């Protein structure tokens, strides 16, 4: 399991931004996007939209919470 951080320029809600996640998390997001027939930007925008206004949870933290929940709901090959 790789844990080194990787920074990518991604689009969230139509805006480009740098996002740093572990390599494994990027791989999981790519598989989810493919499985759900969505772009990576659309998956990230959906995760970001679920954060409540005034929520102190950062986007990387929200992504980690999402990945754990997704694996519980859809455990195949993630």
C-alpha positions as CSV (number, residue, x, y, z in Angstrom):
1,X,0.0,0.0,0.0
2,X,1.5,3.3,-1.1
3,X,1.2,6.2,1.2
4,X,3.3,8.9,-0.5
5,X,1.5,12.1,-1.2
6,X,0.8,13.2,-4.8
7,X,-0.3,16.7,-5.7
8,X,-2.5,17.0,-8.8
9,X,-4.2,20.0,-10.4
10,X,-7.9,19.1,-10.5
11,X,-11.1,20.8,-11.4
12,X,-13.7,21.1,-8.7
13,X,-17.0,23.0,-9.5
14,X,-15.3,24.3,-12.7
15,X,-12.3,25.8,-10.8
16,X,-8.7,24.4,-11.1
17,X,-7.0,23.8,-7.8
18,X,-4.1,21.8,-6.4
19,X,-5.1,18.8,-4.3
20,X,-2.7,16.5,-2.4
21,X,-3.8,13.0,-1.6
22,X,-2.0,9.7,-1.1
23,X,-1.3,7.8,-4.3
24,X,-3.7,5.0,-3.2
25,X,-6.5,7.5,-2.7
26,X,-6.0,8.9,-6.3
27,X,-6.2,5.4,-7.6
28,X,-9.4,4.7,-5.7
29,X,-11.0,7.9,-7.0
30,X,-10.0,7.0,-10.6
31,X,-11.6,3.6,-10.2
32,X,-14.8,5.1,-8.7
33,X,-15.0,7.6,-11.5
34,X,-14.7,4.9,-14.1
35,X,-17.2,2.6,-12.3
36,X,-19.7,5.5,-11.9
37,X,-19.1,6.7,-15.4
38,X,-18.1,10.2,-14.1
39,X,-15.1,12.4,-14.6
40,X,-12.7,12.7,-11.7
41,X,-13.7,16.4,-11.5
42,X,-17.4,15.4,-11.2
43,X,-16.6,12.9,-8.4
44,X,-14.6,15.6,-6.5
45,X,-17.3,18.2,-7.1
46,X,-19.9,15.8,-5.7
47,X,-17.8,15.1,-2.6
48,X,-17.2,18.8,-2.1
49,X,-21.0,19.6,-2.6
50,X,-21.8,17.2,0.3
51,X,-19.8,19.3,2.7
52,X,-22.2,21.5,4.7
53,X,-21.8,25.3,4.6
54,X,-19.5,26.3,7.4
55,X,-18.2,22.7,7.7
56,X,-14.6,22.7,9.0
57,X,-13.8,19.4,7.2
58,X,-11.2,20.0,4.5
59,X,-11.7,18.7,1.0
60,X,-9.0,16.0,1.5
61,X,-10.6,14.9,4.7
62,X,-14.0,14.8,3.1
63,X,-12.5,12.7,0.3
64,X,-11.1,10.2,2.9
65,X,-14.5,9.9,4.6
66,X,-16.1,9.4,1.2
67,X,-13.6,6.7,0.2
68,X,-14.3,4.8,3.5
69,X,-18.0,5.0,3.0
70,X,-17.9,4.0,-0.7
71,X,-15.7,0.9,0.1
72,X,-18.3,-0.1,2.7
73,X,-21.2,0.3,0.3
74,X,-19.4,-1.1,-2.8
75,X,-16.5,-3.3,-1.6
76,X,-15.6,-4.8,-5.0
77,X,-12.0,-4.2,-6.2
78,X,-11.4,-0.9,-4.3
